[in-house]
């Protein structure tokens, strides 16, 4: 469907200004030979100035409030080089306001144009566009069009000499988007694209109360330290979890009809009555569940850490026997819970509960192990109460918005403390956490502050009427709030690599945590011999983004299952040690973080290959999951190969192939191995391997010279292990 919109083309001769015009045209641009439809945003504008104005002048001249004006930046930020013709440095900004609120009729403005939107990403239409020639010598056609349409060639790209940078001028008869489409549709060029201004920082969300969620994006709320958060926004550029990921909430129960919790899992259980479905015993469970999985970008309330995963309600009043609590944990992992969150604790240790936890972490997820998370408690103790002291769980303490262990002296001003000491794994935000509440008339808001026995102090907020919408509370505190942050991160990690074992997930969360605050972290002081640890902070404050990057680098991943556009925003160099796949019809963009402009992406692995789909050139670096793949074979390192820990079947390479391809697999035990090829209808085409093999890594070449082009399935059988993958033969 084509989207119609009004674009204004006007020559403001007295002001020497280019603007956008009042003609009905299709809103699109060309990405290669693919037409990309975009939607105009009438409340955000790109503005170019002839010289650098100060903020006051922009506000006065354009008659717009200062807070609606973005940062004023030099033109070189959107150009490889400055405008050669004038030798002048120009400046640009963006303004968030409706067109009729802004006075563009001023001499300081040389160009303005609206922003557009593509799949939730804002695109600012600058004055620049790019042209790629078929041959670098074919410059005559471009120069002719330069004269005809009064645009200006700025320069030829030094590394990719077929690419030229052009700008519209005050004499041009079209804006940059229209000019790019016109040039491409003439058929004289390989590609022509506008130079859209895209925010380097990840997109935020439209949940109304997101700005209060310092735990997800700390911008200094409540006097906190900017950046002291779990880096959720950058993590969401990679994944938001998906419907195959289930987190069990062992707590007071979850409402089935809350507007911000649409992702309630169909199976539930009530511990007290040892039956299904779950019940509601209090407010606590709803607050915990929202931190893990409240929906995102739905114009409702808040956002959860893993907003596209599912929540399983395991309800209890907590006035139950040990055996009943153990039964609840059993129900969770036996019915598909990948992660089990427990924001409760205290009382005497129980072998019965220990065994239930051990069964969960060893037998859950078909033997890979469910991840079990417990809060450490709120009594400011220097030791961990049970069950957070169990060695098989992730024990979570609470941190403040200033990256401190929450205590009577931390910056949050509350008069309670997060328990700490031997066995503490990590900390996570645990004070003034906005989250879901039970729907009125029940709930914390406005009936009572949470945990009145312990949360009786604090000067930042003195009542919970901050939110008129009583489906939410801003006054959720304690390690009860900290634990679900870790459960949500575990869901994100497993959503990109469902083959991870429980110990691997625990190791990823621990090793990706940040050693923050004025604490001394000592290597080997905790359970992990190589990781720095502190008794008050464990391995540090959790970081969702780093956990995902570490998963991708060290364990491999499948990206794009829940997102059609995945962005890796790199803080440091990346080196891949395992296979990384991109789901069908998805797009991968790799950017440097704003604070790390220099860096490299090193594609490497212990063995195997890296496959990048799509065309890998142009004004941006984009990789998609389509055809025309570029496969890079990686050399085996010259080290002794350890015995594999589990059965694995890797993606064949090259893929697509003609006529030969290589299969690689690993087996941890002596096994009867059968590697079979099937066509798309399920018909057996070939048996590549059928023999008993010893533990190790194997590579087998298959010649498909006598096989027709098409999509085929290859399947590895080894004892009880079965895994299949898809490949494409193109002749």
N, C-alpha and C positions, 0 to 999 in steps of 0.2 A: 504494500500500500504506500502510495506516495503522500508525503506530508506537504501541504501547501502553506505558505507563509508569506508575509509581506516583508520585502526588503526595500530599503530606501536608498536610491542612488541620487545624490544631489551634489551639484558643484556649488559650493558656497564661495563664490569668487572673491567676495570682499574679505572673507576670512581665510582664504587659501586652505580650505578644509575639505577632506573627503568624509562622507558619511554613508550610512546604509540606506537603501531606497525603497520606494513605495510601489514596487512591481511584484505581481504574484509569480513566484518561480518555485521550482522543486527545491526542497532543502536536502541536499546530498553532497557528497564528494566522492571522488573515485579513488579506491585503494587498489592499484593495479587495474584490472578490468572488472572489479567488483564495485557496484554502486552501493555506497554506505549511506543510508538514510539517517538524518539527524533532525533534531527538534529545536526550534528557536526558543531561547529563554529571554523573556522581555523584562527581566528584573536584574540583569547583570551585563555590564558593558566593558569592552576593551577600549582604552583611551590612550592615544599617543600625543605627546607634547613636543613642540619644537625645541625647547630647552628645559632644563630642570627647574620646576616650580616647587616652592615649599608647600606644605600641607595647607597652611592658612590660605594661600593664594588659590589653590585648587578649590578649596571649599567656598571661597568668596566668589570666584569667577563662575564656577559651575552651579553655584547656589544649592549646595548639597552638604549635609552634615558630615563632619570629619569621620565619624565612626562608620560611615558607609563607603569610605575610600580605602582601597587597599594600599599596600606598600608601593611607593614610587621607586621604580627600578630603571637602570640604564638599558638602552636598546640592545646592547651587546649580550644581554641575558637571553635574548631570543634570536640572535644572529651569530653565526660563527665569527663574523667580523663586523665592524661598524659600517655605517653607510658611507661607502667610498666616495660617492659623488660630491656630497656636501662637506665631508670631513668633520661634520658636527656630531656631537653625541646627543641623541634624543632620549627621551624618557617615556615610560609607559606606566599605567596602573590599571586596575579594574575598579568599577563602581557598582555596588549592589543597590539598585533602585530602579523604579519604573521609569520608562523613557520620559514621561511627562513631568517627572520630578527634577530632571536634569536640564541645565542650560548649556547646551553645546555651542551656542552662538557666541563664542569668545575666541579671541586671537591666540590664546595659548594652546588651543587644541588643533592638531593637524590631521587627525584621523580618529574616528570612533566607529565601533561595530558591536553588534550583540554577541553574547555567548550563545553557544548551542549545547545540546546535551546528547550524549550517545551512551546508552546502557548505564545511566547513572553517573557518567563522567562528564564534567564540564569542559567545553572546548571554547576558548576565546579566539575569535577571528582577528588575527593580526593583519598587518598590511603586507606580509611576506607570503610568497608561495614558491614552490620548488618544481623544477622541470627536469626530467631525465630524457636525454637524447638516445636514439637507437645507436648512433655512432658518435663519438665525441667530436668527429670532424664536421658533423652536420649542424653547424652553428648558424648557417645562413638563414634557415627557416625561422629559427628563434629570433634572430636579429630583425628579420622582416616584421614579425609580429610585435616585437618591442616597439618599433616605430609606428605601426598601424594603430596600436592600442595605448600608446603613450605610457607604457610601463618601463621599468628600468632593470637591466641586468646588473646585479651587484657583483657577483663573482662566480667563478667556477670552483667546484669542490676539489681540493688538492688530492685527497685519497680516492674519491670516486669521481673521476673527471667527466663522466657523462651527466653529472648532476650540476644544475645551475640554480642560484638563488636570485629571485626577482622580487621587486616591490612595486605595488601600485603607486601612482603619484597623484598630485592634485589635478592633473589633466586626464587621468584615466577615466574611461567611461563605465567601469565596473569595479566592484570591490574584489578583494583577493579570492574569496570563495568562487564568485561568478567567473573571474578571470581564469582560475585554475580549471574549472569545468569547461569553459570555452576552449581553452588550449588543448585539453585532452580529447575532447569530442571532435576536434579537427582530424584526429588520427595520425598526427605527425610525431607523436612522442610516446615513449614507453610508459611514462607515468607523469602526472602533474597533480600536486597536492598542496592545499593551503597549509601554512605553518600555524597550526592551532596552538594556542597557549593552554597548556594543561598543567594543573597544579601538581608539583613534584611530591607534595605530601599526599598521603592516602586520603580517600574520601571519608568524611564523617557520615553520620547517620541522621535520619530525620525524626528519631524518637524525641518527643518534646522535652523530656527530662534528662536527655543524654548529657547536656552541659553540666549537670550536677554530678555526673558519675566520674569523679576524680580517680576512682580506682581503675577506670578504663582509659581515660585521657586526663592526666593531671596538668592543668594549666595554671595552678596556683590557687585553686578553690580552697576556702577555709584557711588561708594562710599557709598552704602547703608548698612543697618544692616542685616546680614544674618538671615533668618527666618521671616523677616517682609513681609510676603506674605499671600495669602489666603489659603495655604496648599492644593493646587489643586492636587498634585501628590498622596497624601494619600487618598484624596476624590475619585480620579479616580480608586483606587483599589476597591472601593465599587460600584460606578456607574459612567457612563459617560453620563447619561440620555439616552433616547431612542425615537423612532419615534412617540410614543404616546404623547410626550410632545412638546407643541408648544409655542414658545415665539414670541409675536408680537413686531416688531421694528417700532415705530411711529417716522419717521425720513425722510431723503431725499430719501429713497428708496434703495432697494437691487438689485444688478445685479443677473440675473438668471444663468449666465454662468461663474462665478468666480471659478477658479480651487480649491480654499480652502473653498468654500461654496456650497457643493453639496446637502445640506439639506434644500433647499428652499421649503416652504409649497406651495401647489398648489393654495390655495385661497389667493388673495391679493386685495388691495384697494387703490385708489388714492383719498385723501381728497380734493384736489383742484378742481378736476373735478367730484367728487362725483360719481365715477364709478370704475370698474375693467377693466384691471389689474392695478397694481401700476406703477409709473413712476420713473425716476431718475431726481432729482433736484439739486444734489450736491454730495459732497464727504462724508459728515458727517455720513450718514446712514451705509455706507459700513464699516467704522471704528468701529462704535458701534456694528454692527452685528457680526463682526469677534471676538470681545471680548466675546460675548455670545456663539457663536456656530461654529467657524471655526473648520474644521475637524482635526482629530488627527491621528498620525501614518500613514500618507499618503505621507510622504516625500515631503510635500508642506508647505512652509512658517511657520505658527504659529499654535498654538492650542487654542481653545476656552474653556471657563469654562465648558460648557455643549455640547461637540462636537457631540454627537449622537442625540441631540434633533433637532427639526425643527424650522425654522425661518419664520415668516409670515411678509411680507413686507406691511406696511401701509405708503404710501408716502405722503409727503407734502412739499411745499416750505416754510411753516410757515407764509407766508403772506396770512392768511385766517381768516375767522370769527370764533368766539367761537363755533357756532353751527356746523361748519364743523369739527373742532377738536373733538368735542363731538361725531359726527357721526363716525369718525375714531375709537375712543375708543369702540363705540357700535359695529362696524363691527368686531373688534378684538375678543371680548368675545363671540359674537353671532356665530362666525364661528370657535370656538374651541381653542382660545388662553388661555392657562393656566396662562401665565405671560405676562404682557404688559409693555414694557420698553419705558420710555419717557426721553430722554436725551435732554430736552429742558425746557423752563420756562420763567417767567417774564410776565409783563403786569398786567392788573387788574384782580381781582378775578371774576369768573363767576359761578353763580348758575347752569347754563346749563351744564358747564363742571363738576361741583361738582356732579350733578345728574348722569351724564354719568359715572363718577368714582364710585359713590355709587352703581349704577346698576351693574357695572363690578365686584365689590368686594362682592356683595350679590347674584347676579343671575348667574354670570359666572360659568363654570365647573358644570353645572346642579345643581346650588344652593349652591355649596360649596364655590364659590367665586374665581374669578381670582385675582392673585397678581399683584398690580399696583405699579410700581417703577418710581420715579422721581429724577432727579438730583437737587442739591440744588443751583447751580449757582456759578459763578467764580469771584465775585466782592469784596471778602473779607469783606462782610457785616456781622454784628452781628445779623441778622434776616433772615428768609427764604422767598424768593419771592414765589409768586403763580406760579404753583399749588403745589410746594413741601411743602407748608404750610398746604395743605389739610390733615386732620387727618386720612383719609382713605388710604393714600399712604405711601410707605416706602420712606422716604426722605434720600438721600445719599450724603454725603460730600466726599471730596477727601483727600487721605493720601499720604505721600511721601514714598520713599524707606527706610526712617529711622523711620517709624511709627510716624510721626507727622501730624497734620493738615497741608495741603499744604498752604503755606503763603509766603509772600515776604522774610521771614527769615528762611524758611525750607531748608533742605539740598539739595533739587533738584535745587536750585539757580534760579528758575523761579520767576518773579516779580508779581505774581498774588496770590489770596487767595481764598480758598473754603469758601462759605458762611456757617454760623453756627448760633446756638442759639436755642430757643424754637422750638420744633417739629423735630429737627434733630434726625434721628433714628440711623444711622450707618455711618461709613466711609469705603472707599475701595480705592485701588490703583488708582491714577489719574494723573500721570505725566510720560512722556517718556514710554508710553505703546505701544509696538509693536502690530500691528493689520493689518487686510486686508485693502487694498486701492482699489479704482476704477482702472480698467485696463487702461493702456496707450492708448491714450495720456492724458486722464483725470486723476484726483486724486491729492492728496497732494504731492506725491513724483513724480517728483522733483519740482513741480510747485510753491508751497507756503508752508510756515509754517502754522500750524493751528491757527485760531483766531489771526491774526496779531495785532489787537487792544489791546489784553491783553497779548499775549505770545511774548513779544518783548525782554525779557531778557533771562537769562540762559547761563551758561558757559560750561555745560557738552557736549552738541552737538550744533553746530551752523548752521548745514544744514542737509537736509534730503537725502543726497546721501549715507547714511550708507548702504542702500540696493540697490544693482544693479537691483534686481528684482522689478520693479515698481508696481507690484501687491500688495505691502506691504509698510507700513510706520512705522517708529520708533518714529515719532514725534507727537503722539496723546496725548493730555493733557486735563485736566479739569474734573469737575464733570460729564461731558458727558461721560468720560471714566470710571468713578467710578461706575455709576449706572448700566451698563450692567454686572459688576461683581456680583452684588446682584441679578439681573435677572437670570443669569446663575446658581447661587447657589439655587435659588428658583426652577429652573427646575430640578436640581439634587435631591433636597429634595422630590419633588412631584413624581419623577421617581421611588422612592422606597416606597412611600405611597401616592397613588392617592386619598385616602379618607380624607386627611387633609383638614380642612377648611382654608379659607384665614387668619383669625386671628391666627390660629395655626401656619401657615407658618411664618407669621410676628413674632410671639413670638419665634419660633425656631431660626430664623436669629438673632434676637436681643439678646436672652439669650446665644447664642453660640459665640457671638463676643468676642474678646479679649480686655481687658482694657489695652491698650498699651500706651507707651510714658510717659512723665513726666507730667501727668495730674491727677487731683483729681476727682475721680468718686464717686458721692454721691448717695446712695440708695434712690429710690423714687423721685429723682429730675426730672426724665422724666415721660413719660406717664405710664410706667409700675411701679407700686408701690414698687416692690421688687427688681428691677434691678438697679445696679449702672449706673449713667449717668453723662456725662460731656458735657457742652455746645459746646465745640469745636469738640468733637469726638463722641457725642451721646453715644450709648451703647458700642462703641469700633469699632475696625477694624474687618471686617467680616472674618470668618474662615469656609470654605466649609466643611472640614473634620469634625470639631466639630458639625456643623449643622446636618450632616448625622448621626453621632454617637448619638446625642441627639434625633433625630427622631427615630432611632432604639430602644433606651432605653425607651423613654417615650411614643411613639405613635405606635410602631410596624412598620413592613416593610415587603415587599416582595423583597428578594435579588436574583440577578442572572438573571433578565429579559434580560439585555443587555450584560451580561458577563458570560462566562462559568466558570470563576474562580474569586470569590469574596474574598478579603482579608480585614479583620478588623485588623488594626494596632493600638493597644490600648495604649494610653498614661496614662490612669487611669483605675481603676476597672470599670467593666461594670455590670449593673443590669437591667434586662429586665422587664418592667412593662406592656408590651402588647405583643401580639403574633408576632412572627417573622417567616416567611416562606421562604423556599429556593426553587427557581424555578427548574423544572425538568432538569436533565442532567447538573446541575451546581455543583460547588465545593466551599466549604467555608473553608478558612484557617484563624485562629486567631493567630496573632503574637503580642508580646510586641514591642513597639517602641524602637529604639536604646537607647533613653534617659530614658526609663522606663522598666528596666529589671525585676523588681519585680511587680507582680500584680495578680489579680485573676479575673476570669469571674464568676459572680454570676448569675445563672439562676433563676429569681424570677419574680412574676407577681401579680397584684392585684387579678386576677383570671385567670382561663384557664390553658394552658399547654405550654410546650416547646417541640418540636419534633426535634430530631437530627437524620438524616439518615446516614447509612453507618456504617462501623466498626470503633470504637473509641478506638484504641490502636495502638501501634507501635512507631517507632522512631520519628514520627511527630504527631501532632494533626490535623486530617483532618475530615471534616464533609461534606458529599455529600447528594444530593437529591434523592438517590436511595432507594432500599428496605432495609430490615433489620433495621427498624427504632427503636430507643430507645426513648420511650415517658415518660416524667417525669411529673406526675400530681402535680400541685402546690396547696397548701392549701389556702383557702379563708382567708384573713386577718380578724381579729376580730374587725372590725370597721363598723360603720353604712354605708350601701351602698347607695350612692347618686343616684338620679333618672338619668338614662342615658340621654345623650344629643342628641343621634341620634340612628337610627335603625342600628343594627350590627348583623351579623351572623358569628360566629367563626368557625375555623376548628374543626372538631370532634376529639375526643380522646377516646381511642387510635386509631391510624390509621397507618397501616392496623389493622384490628380487627377481633376477632372471639370469641364468636358470638355477644357480646354486645359492643356498643359504646355509647358515650354521646354527645349530641348536646347542644350547649350553644348559646343563643342569647339575645339581649337587645332591649327593645322597650321604647321610650320616652313618648308615649301617649297610652291611651286605644285604642286597635285595635283588629280587627278580625284577628287572627293568623292562618295560615295554613302552616304546615311543611310537605313537601311531599318528597318521595323517588322515583327516576326514575332509570331504568337501562340505559345502554349506548345507547340503541336504542330509548330512549324517552318514553318507556312504564312505566306507573305508577305502582310502586311496593307496596307502603304503604303510608298511611296518618298517620303521627305520632301525629300531633296536629291539631285540627280544632275547635277553640273556641275563644271567646272574652277574652282578658287578659288585666290586668291593667299594668301601667308603671312599669318597673323593669327588673331584670336580671333573666333568666330562664335556667334551665338545665333539659334535657329530655333524658332518657335512651331508646335505641332501641335494641330489641333482634332480631337478624337475624338468629336464629337457623334453620328456615325453608327456608332460602334464599340460592341460590347457590353462590359459590365464583365468584368474578368479580369486575369490577369497576362500581360504582353507583354515581348518582348525587343527592344531597339533596338540596331542594329549600325552602326558607322562603318567604312567602307572608304576608305583613302587610300593609293594606291600599294600597297606591300607591308604596310602597317599595317592591322590589323583588331582592333577592340575592341568588346565587347558589354556591356550592362548590363540590369538588370531593372527594370520599373516596374509599377505597379498602377493600373488604372482602376476607380473605384468610382462607380456612378450610383445 
